[in-house]
Amino acid sequence: MSVITRLRPRRRQAAAVALLSALALTATACSEDKAGGAKAAAEAAQAEGAGKGAKGAKDAGDQGGSTAPAEKSSGGADDPFGGKSDDEVVAEALQVTTDVSSVTIGFDGMMDDPDLKGRMTGEMSIHDTGQCVGAFAFEDKGKMDLAVIGKDVYLRPDDKMLRTQMVPPGTPKAEADPVLKLFRGKWMKGSSTDPDMKDMAEFCDLDKMFKELRGDSSGTGSDPGSGHRGEETVVNGQKAVPFVDSKGYTGYIASEGKPYILKMTDPSEDAEMETVTLSNFGSAPLPTVPSPDKVLDLEKLEEGARKSV
């Protein structure tokens, strides 16, 4: 097993995309709820009388049925989205969010990897050029920094992760110490063409993530049920409005300036990514190439190990 196989976490991009895509389900849910409410009201009104029925159907259509939050989202002078429907707001949010050239994504969720099982938190700044920089923290396992620059992938585990992932339990101190000394504080350099590094590099493919998001945002084949717009709140210092679907998936959309998606939450018990935040739209930090004296080239290291056998 190579060094990177021991250290790399499983890809988490798909989980973030799933949370982002839930916003589209929210829009579909609200639209279906309004249509269903209007139809039911019209049928009830028709039974009471033609004149009264017409008025009842109109009221139901204007108010979006009996769901109170959806009724509130129909617009008005205090509506930060200028009276746009929920599906229009979500569609615009998806568009402006996926149009950016870079973004910082924060995440908090549970790992199902046998070697890194438990909570994982982190933050990655990702660019449409394929460059990225950030860090992952694993519950009881330590932390790892990641940077991708061109085809070069750099990983830097902290001491705790080196001990939990690089040194098998029970390894004699005389054998463990040289390994820890070699890797301590160093960036491990590999190539995105290496199968062990491929997943890490793909995590930083912003275009691919946004394409998947746009492709999955139609809600086709789903059964969203009812949804609603919540009360305005604050996310990371910015005003935002939550859009919630029937399963509790919530997307917080900025209510001032461009309607970027600022946060997503998934309350389901089997959620991989429970919370995802987005920031630094178009201005995410760029990675820098580590100093050569702080880099271990894994290809050269493994080649030397093979020759010594």
Short mmCIF file of the C-alpha atoms (twelve columns), coordinates in Angstrom:
data_MODEL
# 
_entry.id   MODEL 
# 
loop_
_atom_site.group_PDB 
_atom_site.id 
_atom_site.type_symbol 
_atom_site.label_atom_id 
_atom_site.label_alt_id 
_atom_site.label_comp_id 
_atom_site.label_asym_id 
_atom_site.label_seq_id 
_atom_site.Cartn_x 
_atom_site.Cartn_y 
_atom_site.Cartn_z 
_atom_site.pdbx_PDB_model_num 
ATOM 1   C CA . MET A 1   0.000   0.000  0.000   1 
ATOM 2   C CA . SER A 2   1.456   3.390  -0.983  1 
ATOM 3   C CA . VAL A 3   1.817   6.357  1.365   1 
ATOM 4   C CA . ILE A 4   -1.077  8.240  -0.223  1 
ATOM 5   C CA . THR A 5   -3.417  5.254  -0.127  1 
ATOM 6   C CA . ARG A 6   -3.070  5.380  3.650   1 
ATOM 7   C CA . LEU A 7   -3.773  9.080  3.873   1 
ATOM 8   C CA . ARG A 8   -6.318  10.077 1.241   1 
ATOM 9   C CA . PRO A 9   -9.935  10.543 2.353   1 
ATOM 10  C CA . ARG A 10  -12.711 9.321  0.103   1 
ATOM 11  C CA . ARG A 11  -14.113 11.891 -2.280  1 
ATOM 12  C CA . ARG A 12  -16.671 14.245 -0.721  1 
ATOM 13  C CA . GLN A 13  -17.558 16.327 -3.763  1 
ATOM 14  C CA . ALA A 14  -20.651 14.254 -4.562  1 
ATOM 15  C CA . ALA A 15  -22.085 14.871 -1.106  1 
ATOM 16  C CA . ALA A 16  -21.716 18.615 -1.483  1 
ATOM 17  C CA . VAL A 17  -23.391 18.449 -4.893  1 
ATOM 18  C CA . ALA A 18  -26.282 16.487 -3.422  1 
ATOM 19  C CA . LEU A 19  -26.866 19.188 -0.833  1 
ATOM 20  C CA . LEU A 20  -26.665 21.955 -3.406  1 
ATOM 21  C CA . SER A 21  -29.063 20.118 -5.699  1 
ATOM 22  C CA . ALA A 22  -31.621 19.882 -2.896  1 
ATOM 23  C CA . LEU A 23  -32.258 23.586 -3.432  1 
ATOM 24  C CA . ALA A 24  -33.808 22.817 -6.791  1 
ATOM 25  C CA . LEU A 25  -36.128 20.321 -5.113  1 
ATOM 26  C CA . THR A 26  -37.217 23.104 -2.786  1 
ATOM 27  C CA . ALA A 27  -38.290 25.218 -5.740  1 
ATOM 28  C CA . THR A 28  -40.148 22.310 -7.312  1 
ATOM 29  C CA . ALA A 29  -41.811 21.527 -3.996  1 
ATOM 30  C CA . CYS A 30  -43.086 25.059 -3.539  1 
ATOM 31  C CA . SER A 31  -44.408 25.169 -7.094  1 
ATOM 32  C CA . GLU A 32  -46.261 21.868 -6.717  1 
ATOM 33  C CA . ASP A 33  -47.640 22.921 -3.338  1 
ATOM 34  C CA . LYS A 34  -49.065 26.110 -4.839  1 
ATOM 35  C CA . ALA A 35  -50.575 24.309 -7.817  1 
ATOM 36  C CA . GLY A 36  -52.132 21.625 -5.611  1 
ATOM 37  C CA . GLY A 37  -53.511 24.165 -3.186  1 
ATOM 38  C CA . ALA A 38  -55.120 26.214 -5.940  1 
ATOM 39  C CA . LYS A 39  -56.737 23.155 -7.506  1 
ATOM 40  C CA . ALA A 40  -58.186 21.923 -4.213  1 
ATOM 41  C CA . ALA A 41  -59.571 25.340 -3.361  1 
ATOM 42  C CA . ALA A 42  -61.157 25.698 -6.790  1 
ATOM 43  C CA . GLU A 43  -62.922 22.338 -6.516  1 
ATOM 44  C CA . ALA A 44  -64.276 23.150 -3.052  1 
ATOM 45  C CA . ALA A 45  -65.455 26.556 -4.157  1 
ATOM 46  C CA . GLN A 46  -67.226 25.129 -7.219  1 
ATOM 47  C CA . ALA A 47  -69.328 22.925 -4.962  1 
ATOM 48  C CA . GLU A 48  -70.549 25.985 -3.018  1 
ATOM 49  C CA . GLY A 49  -71.469 28.083 -6.041  1 
ATOM 50  C CA . ALA A 50  -70.091 29.415 -9.275  1 
ATOM 51  C CA . GLY A 51  -69.657 33.003 -8.086  1 
ATOM 52  C CA . LYS A 52  -68.157 32.128 -4.756  1 
ATOM 53  C CA . GLY A 53  -66.105 29.384 -6.363  1 
ATOM 54  C CA . ALA A 54  -64.390 31.785 -8.752  1 
ATOM 55  C CA . LYS A 55  -63.351 34.035 -5.871  1 
ATOM 56  C CA . GLY A 56  -62.127 31.055 -3.814  1 
ATOM 57  C CA . ALA A 57  -60.025 29.727 -6.683  1 
ATOM 58  C CA . LYS A 58  -58.444 33.129 -7.262  1 
ATOM 59  C CA . ASP A 59  -57.619 33.528 -3.565  1 
ATOM 60  C CA . ALA A 60  -56.073 30.069 -3.430  1 
ATOM 61  C CA . GLY A 61  -54.007 30.741 -6.531  1 
ATOM 62  C CA . ASP A 62  -52.727 34.050 -5.148  1 
ATOM 63  C CA . GLN A 63  -51.899 32.658 -1.725  1 
ATOM 64  C CA . GLY A 64  -50.406 29.315 -2.771  1 
ATOM 65  C CA . GLY A 65  -52.821 27.054 -0.871  1 
ATOM 66  C CA . SER A 66  -52.851 26.557 2.877   1 
ATOM 67  C CA . THR A 67  -49.102 26.407 3.544   1 
ATOM 68  C CA . ALA A 68  -48.362 29.550 5.579   1 
ATOM 69  C CA . PRO A 69  -44.644 29.960 4.715   1 
ATOM 70  C CA . ALA A 70  -45.358 29.596 0.979   1 
ATOM 71  C CA . GLU A 71  -48.044 32.272 1.316   1 
ATOM 72  C CA . LYS A 72  -45.469 34.619 2.822   1 
ATOM 73  C CA . SER A 73  -43.079 34.035 -0.059  1 
ATOM 74  C CA . SER A 74  -45.455 35.460 -2.656  1 
ATOM 75  C CA . GLY A 75  -43.793 38.898 -2.551  1 
ATOM 76  C CA . GLY A 76  -44.577 42.316 -1.179  1 
ATOM 77  C CA . ALA A 77  -42.782 45.526 -0.305  1 
ATOM 78  C CA . ASP A 78  -40.560 43.762 2.258   1 
ATOM 79  C CA . ASP A 79  -39.657 40.853 -0.027  1 
ATOM 80  C CA . PRO A 80  -35.850 40.967 -0.571  1 
ATOM 81  C CA . PHE A 81  -36.290 39.060 -3.834  1 
ATOM 82  C CA . GLY A 82  -38.686 41.575 -5.382  1 
ATOM 83  C CA . GLY A 83  -41.725 39.336 -5.503  1 
ATOM 84  C CA . LYS A 84  -40.043 36.502 -7.406  1 
ATOM 85  C CA . SER A 85  -41.459 33.016 -6.879  1 
ATOM 86  C CA . ASP A 86  -39.460 30.459 -4.902  1 
ATOM 87  C CA . ASP A 87  -38.440 28.527 -7.989  1 
ATOM 88  C CA . GLU A 88  -37.295 31.749 -9.692  1 
ATOM 89  C CA . VAL A 89  -35.186 32.709 -6.667  1 
ATOM 90  C CA . VAL A 90  -33.576 29.268 -6.432  1 
ATOM 91  C CA . ALA A 91  -32.919 29.116 -10.185 1 
ATOM 92  C CA . GLU A 92  -31.174 32.496 -10.085 1 
ATOM 93  C CA . ALA A 93  -29.185 31.457 -7.007  1 
ATOM 94  C CA . LEU A 94  -27.966 28.307 -8.737  1 
ATOM 95  C CA . GLN A 95  -26.988 30.346 -11.794 1 
ATOM 96  C CA . VAL A 96  -24.990 33.078 -10.041 1 
ATOM 97  C CA . THR A 97  -23.344 30.605 -7.655  1 
ATOM 98  C CA . THR A 98  -22.158 28.284 -10.425 1 
ATOM 99  C CA . ASP A 99  -20.963 31.196 -12.573 1 
ATOM 100 C CA . VAL A 100 -18.128 32.134 -10.192 1 
ATOM 101 C CA . SER A 101 -14.494 31.384 -11.035 1 
ATOM 102 C CA . SER A 102 -13.646 30.361 -7.467  1 
ATOM 103 C CA . VAL A 103 -15.310 29.664 -4.138  1 
ATOM 104 C CA . THR A 104 -14.433 28.579 -0.610  1 
ATOM 105 C CA . ILE A 105 -16.426 25.567 0.573   1 
ATOM 106 C CA . GLY A 106 -16.665 24.625 4.245   1 
ATOM 107 C CA . PHE A 107 -18.059 21.248 5.279   1 
ATOM 108 C CA . ASP A 108 -19.034 19.231 8.312   1 
ATOM 109 C CA . GLY A 109 -20.133 15.621 8.070   1 
ATOM 110 C CA . MET A 110 -19.506 11.973 8.846   1 
ATOM 111 C CA . MET A 111 -16.898 9.754  7.184   1 
ATOM 112 C CA . ASP A 112 -17.800 6.144  6.395   1 
ATOM 113 C CA . ASP A 113 -14.246 5.147  5.474   1 
ATOM 114 C CA . PRO A 114 -13.109 2.256  7.742   1 
ATOM 115 C CA . ASP A 115 -9.745  3.936  8.389   1 
ATOM 116 C CA . LEU A 116 -11.133 7.426  9.014   1 
ATOM 117 C CA . LYS A 117 -14.587 6.730  10.401  1 
ATOM 118 C CA . GLY A 118 -16.103 9.623  12.335  1 
ATOM 119 C CA . ARG A 119 -16.707 13.333 11.918  1 
ATOM 120 C CA . MET A 120 -14.834 15.279 9.255   1 
ATOM 121 C CA . THR A 121 -14.693 19.057 9.058   1 
ATOM 122 C CA . GLY A 122 -12.751 21.251 6.699   1 
ATOM 123 C CA . GLU A 123 -12.538 24.093 4.249   1 
ATOM 124 C CA . MET A 124 -11.353 24.153 0.644   1 
ATOM 125 C CA . SER A 125 -10.803 27.125 -1.673  1 
ATOM 126 C CA . ILE A 126 -11.382 25.854 -5.220  1 
ATOM 127 C CA . HIS A 127 -10.717 27.563 -8.581  1 
ATOM 128 C CA . ASP A 128 -11.988 26.788 -12.063 1 
ATOM 129 C CA . THR A 129 -8.352  26.364 -13.134 1 
ATOM 130 C CA . GLY A 130 -8.201  23.180 -11.060 1 
ATOM 131 C CA . GLN A 131 -6.130  24.752 -8.299  1 
ATOM 132 C CA . CYS A 132 -7.211  24.477 -4.678  1 
ATOM 133 C CA . VAL A 133 -5.976  24.785 -1.127  1 
ATOM 134 C CA . GLY A 134 -7.461  23.850 2.218   1 
ATOM 135 C CA . ALA A 135 -7.485  21.396 5.082   1 
ATOM 136 C CA . PHE A 136 -9.440  18.446 6.471   1 
ATOM 137 C CA . ALA A 137 -9.752  17.531 10.152  1 
ATOM 138 C CA . PHE A 138 -10.756 13.994 11.090  1 
ATOM 139 C CA . GLU A 139 -12.272 13.090 14.442  1 
ATOM 140 C CA . ASP A 140 -9.601  11.491 16.661  1 
ATOM 141 C CA . LYS A 141 -7.357  11.014 13.622  1 
ATOM 142 C CA . GLY A 142 -5.700  14.377 13.075  1 
ATOM 143 C CA . LYS A 143 -5.583  16.967 10.319  1 
ATOM 144 C CA . MET A 144 -4.318  17.092 6.734   1 
ATOM 145 C CA . ASP A 145 -3.561  20.076 4.491   1 
ATOM 146 C CA . LEU A 146 -4.171  19.761 0.753   1 
ATOM 147 C CA . ALA A 147 -3.007  21.859 -2.211  1 
ATOM 148 C CA . VAL A 148 -3.373  21.155 -5.922  1 
ATOM 149 C CA . ILE A 149 -1.325  23.233 -8.377  1 
ATOM 150 C CA . GLY A 150 -1.466  22.101 -11.992 1 
ATOM 151 C CA . LYS A 151 -0.853  18.351 -11.993 1 
ATOM 152 C CA . ASP A 152 0.986   18.464 -8.681  1 
ATOM 153 C CA . VAL A 153 -0.878  17.344 -5.556  1 
ATOM 154 C CA . TYR A 154 0.522   18.205 -2.126  1 
ATOM 155 C CA . LEU A 155 -0.558  16.610 1.169   1 
ATOM 156 C CA . ARG A 156 0.699   17.528 4.636   1 
ATOM 157 C CA . PRO A 157 -0.554  15.454 7.587   1 
ATOM 158 C CA . ASP A 158 -0.017  16.645 11.132  1 
ATOM 159 C CA . ASP A 159 1.713   14.507 13.756  1 
ATOM 160 C CA . LYS A 160 -1.519  12.959 14.967  1 
ATOM 161 C CA . MET A 161 -2.511  11.817 11.492  1 
ATOM 162 C CA . LEU A 162 0.973   10.499 10.811  1 
ATOM 163 C CA . ARG A 163 0.742   8.360  13.935  1 
ATOM 164 C CA . THR A 164 -2.788  7.082  13.281  1 
ATOM 165 C CA . GLN A 165 -2.418  6.474  9.530   1 
ATOM 166 C CA . MET A 166 1.264   5.922  8.764   1 
ATOM 167 C CA . VAL A 167 2.362   3.856  11.740  1 
ATOM 168 C CA . PRO A 168 0.343   0.656  12.332  1 
ATOM 169 C CA . PRO A 169 -0.688  -0.007 15.948  1 
ATOM 170 C CA . GLY A 170 1.965   -1.912 17.839  1 
ATOM 171 C CA . THR A 171 4.859   -0.705 15.684  1 
ATOM 172 C CA . PRO A 172 8.029   -0.660 17.803  1 
ATOM 173 C CA . LYS A 173 9.254   2.835  18.637  1 
ATOM 174 C CA . ALA A 174 12.578  2.126  16.921  1 
ATOM 175 C CA . GLU A 175 10.694  1.583  13.642  1 
ATOM 176 C CA . ALA A 176 8.050   4.279  14.074  1 
ATOM 177 C CA . ASP A 177 10.366  7.168  14.973  1 
ATOM 178 C CA . PRO A 178 12.319  7.226  11.662  1 
ATOM 179 C CA . VAL A 179 9.053   7.275  9.683   1 
ATOM 180 C CA . LEU A 180 7.629   10.104 11.744  1 
ATOM 181 C CA . LYS A 181 10.877  12.058 11.490  1 
ATOM 182 C CA . LEU A 182 10.960  11.686 7.698   1 
ATOM 183 C CA . PHE A 183 7.435   12.956 7.126   1 
ATOM 184 C CA . ARG A 184 6.945   15.373 10.030  1 
ATOM 185 C CA . GLY A 185 6.095   18.879 8.775   1 
ATOM 186 C CA . LYS A 186 6.673   17.900 5.140   1 
ATOM 187 C CA . TRP A 187 4.433   18.210 2.098   1 
ATOM 188 C CA . MET A 188 4.099   14.911 0.250   1 
ATOM 189 C CA . LYS A 189 4.130   15.618 -3.471  1 
ATOM 190 C CA . GLY A 190 2.438   13.395 -6.015  1 
ATOM 191 C CA . SER A 191 0.813   13.628 -9.426  1 
ATOM 192 C CA . SER A 192 -2.877  13.868 -10.313 1 
ATOM 193 C CA . THR A 193 -2.219  11.078 -12.826 1 
ATOM 194 C CA . ASP A 194 -1.419  8.725  -9.939  1 
ATOM 195 C CA . PRO A 195 -4.511  6.614  -9.095  1 
ATOM 196 C CA . ASP A 196 -3.883  7.260  -5.388  1 
ATOM 197 C CA . MET A 197 -3.966  11.019 -5.999  1 
ATOM 198 C CA . LYS A 198 -6.747  11.167 -8.579  1 
ATOM 199 C CA . ASP A 199 -9.614  11.498 -6.109  1 
ATOM 200 C CA . MET A 200 -7.861  14.328 -4.306  1 
ATOM 201 C CA . ALA A 201 -7.315  16.222 -7.550  1 
ATOM 202 C CA . GLU A 202 -10.920 15.668 -8.653  1 
ATOM 203 C CA . PHE A 203 -12.127 17.174 -5.399  1 
ATOM 204 C CA . CYS A 204 -10.644 20.424 -6.732  1 
ATOM 205 C CA . ASP A 205 -12.419 20.259 -10.109 1 
ATOM 206 C CA . LEU A 206 -14.814 23.199 -9.707  1 
ATOM 207 C CA . ASP A 207 -16.146 23.012 -13.266 1 
ATOM 208 C CA . LYS A 208 -17.062 19.359 -12.873 1 
ATOM 209 C CA . MET A 209 -18.771 19.987 -9.544  1 
ATOM 210 C CA . PHE A 210 -20.825 22.862 -10.956 1 
ATOM 211 C CA . LYS A 211 -21.722 20.890 -14.099 1 
ATOM 212 C CA . GLU A 212 -23.009 18.064 -11.920 1 
ATOM 213 C CA . LEU A 213 -24.934 20.571 -9.856  1 
ATOM 214 C CA . ARG A 214 -26.566 22.189 -12.872 1 
ATOM 215 C CA . GLY A 215 -27.281 18.789 -14.396 1 
ATOM 216 C CA . ASP A 216 -28.888 17.442 -11.207 1 
ATOM 217 C CA . SER A 217 -30.944 20.537 -10.413 1 
ATOM 218 C CA . SER A 218 -34.106 19.669 -12.353 1 
ATOM 219 C CA . GLY A 219 -35.505 17.404 -9.644  1 
ATOM 220 C CA . THR A 220 -36.603 14.918 -12.307 1 
ATOM 221 C CA . GLY A 221 -37.905 11.700 -10.827 1 
ATOM 222 C CA . SER A 222 -38.099 13.096 -7.312  1 
ATOM 223 C CA . ASP A 223 -41.064 13.330 -4.984  1 
ATOM 224 C CA . PRO A 224 -40.360 16.585 -3.170  1 
ATOM 225 C CA . GLY A 225 -43.733 17.062 -1.485  1 
ATOM 226 C CA . SER A 226 -44.332 20.518 -0.034  1 
ATOM 227 C CA . GLY A 227 -41.738 23.184 0.674   1 
ATOM 228 C CA . HIS A 228 -41.560 26.714 1.981   1 
ATOM 229 C CA . ARG A 229 -39.534 29.858 2.427   1 
ATOM 230 C CA . GLY A 230 -38.437 30.654 5.975   1 
ATOM 231 C CA . GLU A 231 -37.659 33.770 7.987   1 
ATOM 232 C CA . GLU A 232 -34.685 35.937 7.037   1 
ATOM 233 C CA . THR A 233 -31.606 35.179 9.144   1 
ATOM 234 C CA . VAL A 234 -27.837 35.783 9.113   1 
ATOM 235 C CA . VAL A 235 -25.211 33.385 7.725   1 
ATOM 236 C CA . ASN A 236 -21.559 34.256 8.326   1 
ATOM 237 C CA . GLY A 237 -22.444 37.945 8.706   1 
ATOM 238 C CA . GLN A 238 -24.662 38.067 5.599   1 
ATOM 239 C CA . LYS A 239 -28.438 38.286 5.496   1 
ATOM 240 C CA . ALA A 240 -30.011 35.172 3.980   1 
ATOM 241 C CA . VAL A 241 -33.384 33.498 3.522   1 
ATOM 242 C CA . PRO A 242 -33.750 29.730 4.059   1 
ATOM 243 C CA . PHE A 243 -35.598 27.636 1.488   1 
ATOM 244 C CA . VAL A 244 -36.741 24.329 2.954   1 
ATOM 245 C CA . ASP A 245 -38.147 21.259 1.218   1 
ATOM 246 C CA . SER A 246 -40.390 18.565 2.681   1 
ATOM 247 C CA . LYS A 247 -37.416 16.437 3.765   1 
ATOM 248 C CA . GLY A 248 -35.818 19.291 5.659   1 
ATOM 249 C CA . TYR A 249 -33.045 20.026 3.167   1 
ATOM 250 C CA . THR A 250 -32.373 23.733 3.583   1 
ATOM 251 C CA . GLY A 251 -30.553 26.170 1.353   1 
ATOM 252 C CA . TYR A 252 -29.768 29.672 2.607   1 
ATOM 253 C CA . ILE A 253 -29.729 32.260 -0.187  1 
ATOM 254 C CA . ALA A 254 -28.225 35.723 0.223   1 
ATOM 255 C CA . SER A 255 -30.988 38.339 0.442   1 
ATOM 256 C CA . GLU A 256 -28.660 41.296 -0.168  1 
ATOM 257 C CA . GLY A 257 -26.489 41.747 -3.240  1 
ATOM 258 C CA . LYS A 258 -26.212 38.773 -5.573  1 
ATOM 259 C CA . PRO A 259 -28.343 35.807 -4.404  1 
ATOM 260 C CA . TYR A 260 -25.460 33.433 -3.785  1 
ATOM 261 C CA . ILE A 261 -26.081 30.150 -1.997  1 
ATOM 262 C CA . LEU A 262 -24.396 30.685 1.377   1 
ATOM 263 C CA . LYS A 263 -25.188 27.494 3.257   1 
ATOM 264 C CA . MET A 264 -26.873 24.093 2.900   1 
ATOM 265 C CA . THR A 265 -27.948 21.689 5.634   1 
ATOM 266 C CA . ASP A 266 -29.089 18.069 5.453   1 
ATOM 267 C CA . PRO A 267 -30.924 16.760 8.559   1 
ATOM 268 C CA . SER A 268 -31.272 13.152 7.410   1 
ATOM 269 C CA . GLU A 269 -29.753 10.467 9.632   1 
ATOM 270 C CA . ASP A 270 -27.632 9.023  6.829   1 
ATOM 271 C CA . ALA A 271 -26.311 12.389 5.602   1 
ATOM 272 C CA . GLU A 272 -22.635 12.391 4.656   1 
ATOM 273 C CA . MET A 273 -22.335 16.170 4.600   1 
ATOM 274 C CA . GLU A 274 -24.606 17.649 7.258   1 
ATOM 275 C CA . THR A 275 -23.567 21.253 6.620   1 
ATOM 276 C CA . VAL A 276 -21.888 22.952 3.655   1 
ATOM 277 C CA . THR A 277 -21.058 26.661 3.535   1 
ATOM 278 C CA . LEU A 278 -19.920 28.776 0.578   1 
ATOM 279 C CA . SER A 279 -18.001 32.057 0.641   1 
ATOM 280 C CA . ASN A 280 -15.324 34.091 -1.167  1 
ATOM 281 C CA . PHE A 281 -17.281 33.970 -4.430  1 
ATOM 282 C CA . GLY A 282 -14.801 34.793 -7.188  1 
ATOM 283 C CA . SER A 283 -12.097 35.714 -4.668  1 
ATOM 284 C CA . ALA A 284 -11.031 32.460 -2.987  1 
ATOM 285 C CA . PRO A 285 -7.359  32.237 -1.907  1 
ATOM 286 C CA . LEU A 286 -4.893  30.644 -4.322  1 
ATOM 287 C CA . PRO A 287 -2.455  27.915 -3.270  1 
ATOM 288 C CA . THR A 288 1.279   28.583 -3.189  1 
ATOM 289 C CA . VAL A 289 4.014   26.107 -4.082  1 
ATOM 290 C CA . PRO A 290 5.668   24.814 -0.882  1 
ATOM 291 C CA . SER A 291 9.334   25.506 -0.310  1 
ATOM 292 C CA . PRO A 292 11.474  22.708 -1.846  1 
ATOM 293 C CA . ASP A 293 13.052  21.904 1.522   1 
ATOM 294 C CA . LYS A 294 9.569   21.162 2.875   1 
ATOM 295 C CA . VAL A 295 8.603   18.751 0.076   1 
ATOM 296 C CA . LEU A 296 8.997   14.968 -0.225  1 
ATOM 297 C CA . ASP A 297 8.523   13.736 -3.778  1 
ATOM 298 C CA . LEU A 298 6.642   10.466 -3.302  1 
ATOM 299 C CA . GLU A 299 7.413   9.111  -6.761  1 
ATOM 300 C CA . LYS A 300 11.142  9.493  -6.144  1 
ATOM 301 C CA . LEU A 301 10.780  8.174  -2.595  1 
ATOM 302 C CA . GLU A 302 8.939   5.028  -3.681  1 
ATOM 303 C CA . GLU A 303 11.327  4.517  -6.615  1 
ATOM 304 C CA . GLY A 304 14.252  4.622  -4.197  1 
ATOM 305 C CA . ALA A 305 12.512  2.156  -1.895  1 
ATOM 306 C CA . ARG A 306 12.003  -0.300 -4.766  1 
ATOM 307 C CA . LYS A 307 15.664  -0.094 -5.776  1 
ATOM 308 C CA . SER A 308 16.780  -0.753 -2.221  1 
ATOM 309 C CA . VAL A 309 14.828  -4.010 -2.015  1 
# 
